[in-house]
């Protein structure tokens, strides 16, 4: 199984606004999101719903990857 941390955010289905947030913060992989979670969360007052969307998509990708391994 490909490690979740190495999954490119470009490979995930994000909304235009979530994609803009990812681009603005220069995040490339799921690992980048996980590493900067606290920093990003505290800075993103207007991006709370987009941040939640990104996390939801990552969890969905993790579940998909786990089911592929079965």
Phi and psi in radians as a Rosetta constraint file:
Dihedral C 1 N 2 CA 2 C 2 CIRCULARHARMONIC -1.139 0.35
Dihedral N 2 CA 2 C 2 N 3 CIRCULARHARMONIC 2.325 0.35
Dihedral C 2 N 3 CA 3 C 3 CIRCULARHARMONIC -1.110 0.35
Dihedral N 3 CA 3 C 3 N 4 CIRCULARHARMONIC 2.353 0.35
Dihedral C 3 N 4 CA 4 C 4 CIRCULARHARMONIC -1.013 0.35
Dihedral N 4 CA 4 C 4 N 5 CIRCULARHARMONIC -0.691 0.35
Dihedral C 4 N 5 CA 5 C 5 CIRCULARHARMONIC -1.035 0.35
Dihedral N 5 CA 5 C 5 N 6 CIRCULARHARMONIC -0.450 0.35
Dihedral C 5 N 6 CA 6 C 6 CIRCULARHARMONIC -1.592 0.35
Dihedral N 6 CA 6 C 6 N 7 CIRCULARHARMONIC -0.059 0.35
Dihedral C 6 N 7 CA 7 C 7 CIRCULARHARMONIC -1.179 0.35
Dihedral N 7 CA 7 C 7 N 8 CIRCULARHARMONIC 2.245 0.35
Dihedral C 7 N 8 CA 8 C 8 CIRCULARHARMONIC -1.282 0.35
Dihedral N 8 CA 8 C 8 N 9 CIRCULARHARMONIC 2.383 0.35
Dihedral C 8 N 9 CA 9 C 9 CIRCULARHARMONIC -1.136 0.35
Dihedral N 9 CA 9 C 9 N 10 CIRCULARHARMONIC -0.437 0.35
Dihedral C 9 N 10 CA 10 C 10 CIRCULARHARMONIC -1.103 0.35
Dihedral N 10 CA 10 C 10 N 11 CIRCULARHARMONIC -0.422 0.35
Dihedral C 10 N 11 CA 11 C 11 CIRCULARHARMONIC -1.446 0.35
Dihedral N 11 CA 11 C 11 N 12 CIRCULARHARMONIC -0.134 0.35
Dihedral C 11 N 12 CA 12 C 12 CIRCULARHARMONIC -1.693 0.35
Dihedral N 12 CA 12 C 12 N 13 CIRCULARHARMONIC 2.616 0.35
Dihedral C 12 N 13 CA 13 C 13 CIRCULARHARMONIC -1.516 0.35
Dihedral N 13 CA 13 C 13 N 14 CIRCULARHARMONIC 1.634 0.35
Dihedral C 13 N 14 CA 14 C 14 CIRCULARHARMONIC -1.904 0.35
Dihedral N 14 CA 14 C 14 N 15 CIRCULARHARMONIC 2.640 0.35
Dihedral C 14 N 15 CA 15 C 15 CIRCULARHARMONIC -1.178 0.35
Dihedral N 15 CA 15 C 15 N 16 CIRCULARHARMONIC 2.928 0.35
Dihedral C 15 N 16 CA 16 C 16 CIRCULARHARMONIC -1.053 0.35
Dihedral N 16 CA 16 C 16 N 17 CIRCULARHARMONIC -0.735 0.35
Dihedral C 16 N 17 CA 17 C 17 CIRCULARHARMONIC -1.174 0.35
Dihedral N 17 CA 17 C 17 N 18 CIRCULARHARMONIC -0.718 0.35
Dihedral C 17 N 18 CA 18 C 18 CIRCULARHARMONIC -1.144 0.35
Dihedral N 18 CA 18 C 18 N 19 CIRCULARHARMONIC -0.693 0.35
Dihedral C 18 N 19 CA 19 C 19 CIRCULARHARMONIC -1.079 0.35
Dihedral N 19 CA 19 C 19 N 20 CIRCULARHARMONIC -0.711 0.35
Dihedral C 19 N 20 CA 20 C 20 CIRCULARHARMONIC -1.088 0.35
Dihedral N 20 CA 20 C 20 N 21 CIRCULARHARMONIC -0.704 0.35
Dihedral C 20 N 21 CA 21 C 21 CIRCULARHARMONIC -1.090 0.35
Dihedral N 21 CA 21 C 21 N 22 CIRCULARHARMONIC -0.807 0.35
Dihedral C 21 N 22 CA 22 C 22 CIRCULARHARMONIC -1.047 0.35
Dihedral N 22 CA 22 C 22 N 23 CIRCULARHARMONIC -0.780 0.35
Dihedral C 22 N 23 CA 23 C 23 CIRCULARHARMONIC -1.150 0.35
Dihedral N 23 CA 23 C 23 N 24 CIRCULARHARMONIC -0.757 0.35
Dihedral C 23 N 24 CA 24 C 24 CIRCULARHARMONIC -1.084 0.35
Dihedral N 24 CA 24 C 24 N 25 CIRCULARHARMONIC -0.621 0.35
Dihedral C 24 N 25 CA 25 C 25 CIRCULARHARMONIC -1.580 0.35
Dihedral N 25 CA 25 C 25 N 26 CIRCULARHARMONIC 0.017 0.35
Dihedral C 25 N 26 CA 26 C 26 CIRCULARHARMONIC 0.995 0.35
Dihedral N 26 CA 26 C 26 N 27 CIRCULARHARMONIC 0.832 0.35
Dihedral C 26 N 27 CA 27 C 27 CIRCULARHARMONIC -1.750 0.35
Dihedral N 27 CA 27 C 27 N 28 CIRCULARHARMONIC 2.268 0.35
Dihedral C 27 N 28 CA 28 C 28 CIRCULARHARMONIC -1.918 0.35
Dihedral N 28 CA 28 C 28 N 29 CIRCULARHARMONIC -0.565 0.35
Dihedral C 28 N 29 CA 29 C 29 CIRCULARHARMONIC -2.269 0.35
Dihedral N 29 CA 29 C 29 N 30 CIRCULARHARMONIC 2.921 0.35
Dihedral C 29 N 30 CA 30 C 30 CIRCULARHARMONIC -1.035 0.35
Dihedral N 30 CA 30 C 30 N 31 CIRCULARHARMONIC -0.655 0.35
Dihedral C 30 N 31 CA 31 C 31 CIRCULARHARMONIC -1.032 0.35
Dihedral N 31 CA 31 C 31 N 32 CIRCULARHARMONIC -0.666 0.35
Dihedral C 31 N 32 CA 32 C 32 CIRCULARHARMONIC -1.081 0.35
Dihedral N 32 CA 32 C 32 N 33 CIRCULARHARMONIC -0.731 0.35
Dihedral C 32 N 33 CA 33 C 33 CIRCULARHARMONIC -1.099 0.35
Dihedral N 33 CA 33 C 33 N 34 CIRCULARHARMONIC -0.823 0.35
Dihedral C 33 N 34 CA 34 C 34 CIRCULARHARMONIC -1.104 0.35
Dihedral N 34 CA 34 C 34 N 35 CIRCULARHARMONIC -0.683 0.35
Dihedral C 34 N 35 CA 35 C 35 CIRCULARHARMONIC -1.195 0.35
Dihedral N 35 CA 35 C 35 N 36 CIRCULARHARMONIC -0.521 0.35
Dihedral C 35 N 36 CA 36 C 36 CIRCULARHARMONIC -1.899 0.35
Dihedral N 36 CA 36 C 36 N 37 CIRCULARHARMONIC 0.254 0.35
Dihedral C 36 N 37 CA 37 C 37 CIRCULARHARMONIC -0.932 0.35
Dihedral N 37 CA 37 C 37 N 38 CIRCULARHARMONIC -0.906 0.35
Dihedral C 37 N 38 CA 38 C 38 CIRCULARHARMONIC -1.122 0.35
Dihedral N 38 CA 38 C 38 N 39 CIRCULARHARMONIC -0.818 0.35
Dihedral C 38 N 39 CA 39 C 39 CIRCULARHARMONIC -1.036 0.35
Dihedral N 39 CA 39 C 39 N 40 CIRCULARHARMONIC -0.849 0.35
Dihedral C 39 N 40 CA 40 C 40 CIRCULARHARMONIC -1.158 0.35
Dihedral N 40 CA 40 C 40 N 41 CIRCULARHARMONIC -0.793 0.35
Dihedral C 40 N 41 CA 41 C 41 CIRCULARHARMONIC -1.039 0.35
Dihedral N 41 CA 41 C 41 N 42 CIRCULARHARMONIC -0.681 0.35
Dihedral C 41 N 42 CA 42 C 42 CIRCULARHARMONIC -1.307 0.35
Dihedral N 42 CA 42 C 42 N 43 CIRCULARHARMONIC -0.445 0.35
Dihedral C 42 N 43 CA 43 C 43 CIRCULARHARMONIC -1.545 0.35
Dihedral N 43 CA 43 C 43 N 44 CIRCULARHARMONIC -0.260 0.35
Dihedral C 43 N 44 CA 44 C 44 CIRCULARHARMONIC -1.812 0.35
Dihedral N 44 CA 44 C 44 N 45 CIRCULARHARMONIC 1.148 0.35
Dihedral C 44 N 45 CA 45 C 45 CIRCULARHARMONIC -1.066 0.35
Dihedral N 45 CA 45 C 45 N 46 CIRCULARHARMONIC -0.802 0.35
Dihedral C 45 N 46 CA 46 C 46 CIRCULARHARMONIC -1.448 0.35
Dihedral N 46 CA 46 C 46 N 47 CIRCULARHARMONIC -0.209 0.35
Dihedral C 46 N 47 CA 47 C 47 CIRCULARHARMONIC -1.797 0.35
Dihedral N 47 CA 47 C 47 N 48 CIRCULARHARMONIC 0.299 0.35
Dihedral C 47 N 48 CA 48 C 48 CIRCULARHARMONIC -1.045 0.35
Dihedral N 48 CA 48 C 48 N 49 CIRCULARHARMONIC -0.805 0.35
Dihedral C 48 N 49 CA 49 C 49 CIRCULARHARMONIC -1.211 0.35
Dihedral N 49 CA 49 C 49 N 50 CIRCULARHARMONIC -0.607 0.35
Dihedral C 49 N 50 CA 50 C 50 CIRCULARHARMONIC -1.194 0.35
Dihedral N 50 CA 50 C 50 N 51 CIRCULARHARMONIC -0.720 0.35
Dihedral C 50 N 51 CA 51 C 51 CIRCULARHARMONIC -1.065 0.35
Dihedral N 51 CA 51 C 51 N 52 CIRCULARHARMONIC -0.738 0.35
Dihedral C 51 N 52 CA 52 C 52 CIRCULARHARMONIC -1.092 0.35
Dihedral N 52 CA 52 C 52 N 53 CIRCULARHARMONIC -0.688 0.35
Dihedral C 52 N 53 CA 53 C 53 CIRCULARHARMONIC -1.089 0.35
Dihedral N 53 CA 53 C 53 N 54 CIRCULARHARMONIC -0.779 0.35
Dihedral C 53 N 54 CA 54 C 54 CIRCULARHARMONIC -1.048 0.35
Dihedral N 54 CA 54 C 54 N 55 CIRCULARHARMONIC -0.778 0.35
Dihedral C 54 N 55 CA 55 C 55 CIRCULARHARMONIC -1.116 0.35
Dihedral N 55 CA 55 C 55 N 56 CIRCULARHARMONIC -0.703 0.35
Dihedral C 55 N 56 CA 56 C 56 CIRCULARHARMONIC -1.108 0.35
Dihedral N 56 CA 56 C 56 N 57 CIRCULARHARMONIC -0.723 0.35
Dihedral C 56 N 57 CA 57 C 57 CIRCULARHARMONIC -1.158 0.35
Dihedral N 57 CA 57 C 57 N 58 CIRCULARHARMONIC -0.678 0.35
Dihedral C 57 N 58 CA 58 C 58 CIRCULARHARMONIC -1.108 0.35
Dihedral N 58 CA 58 C 58 N 59 CIRCULARHARMONIC -0.759 0.35
Dihedral C 58 N 59 CA 59 C 59 CIRCULARHARMONIC -1.091 0.35
Dihedral N 59 CA 59 C 59 N 60 CIRCULARHARMONIC -0.716 0.35
Dihedral C 59 N 60 CA 60 C 60 CIRCULARHARMONIC -1.085 0.35
Dihedral N 60 CA 60 C 60 N 61 CIRCULARHARMONIC -0.710 0.35
Dihedral C 60 N 61 CA 61 C 61 CIRCULARHARMONIC -1.141 0.35
Dihedral N 61 CA 61 C 61 N 62 CIRCULARHARMONIC -0.692 0.35
Dihedral C 61 N 62 CA 62 C 62 CIRCULARHARMONIC -1.074 0.35
Dihedral N 62 CA 62 C 62 N 63 CIRCULARHARMONIC -0.771 0.35
Dihedral C 62 N 63 CA 63 C 63 CIRCULARHARMONIC -1.112 0.35
Dihedral N 63 CA 63 C 63 N 64 CIRCULARHARMONIC -0.712 0.35
Dihedral C 63 N 64 CA 64 C 64 CIRCULARHARMONIC -1.094 0.35
Dihedral N 64 CA 64 C 64 N 65 CIRCULARHARMONIC -0.767 0.35
Dihedral C 64 N 65 CA 65 C 65 CIRCULARHARMONIC -1.133 0.35
Dihedral N 65 CA 65 C 65 N 66 CIRCULARHARMONIC -0.664 0.35
Dihedral C 65 N 66 CA 66 C 66 CIRCULARHARMONIC -1.163 0.35
Dihedral N 66 CA 66 C 66 N 67 CIRCULARHARMONIC -0.686 0.35
Dihedral C 66 N 67 CA 67 C 67 CIRCULARHARMONIC -1.239 0.35
Dihedral N 67 CA 67 C 67 N 68 CIRCULARHARMONIC -0.500 0.35
Dihedral C 67 N 68 CA 68 C 68 CIRCULARHARMONIC -1.167 0.35
Dihedral N 68 CA 68 C 68 N 69 CIRCULARHARMONIC -0.518 0.35
Dihedral C 68 N 69 CA 69 C 69 CIRCULARHARMONIC -1.366 0.35
Dihedral N 69 CA 69 C 69 N 70 CIRCULARHARMONIC -0.248 0.35
